Amino acid sequence: MWQSVWSDSSTAEKIVIAIILIVTGLAIPVIPIVWLARIIAR
């Protein structure tokens, strides 16, 4: 499924997909850190 979506998409769409993947990849480890920091701050 992903292979067909990737080959059919334009360069701009590939850039958007890459940015979304990078942002989610960075956000996943940050969210629990922020959550723990709030608990500790109380």
Buried (B, 14 or more C-beta within 10 A) or exposed (E): EEEEEEEEEEEEEEEEBEEEEEEEEEEEEEEEEEEEEEEEEE
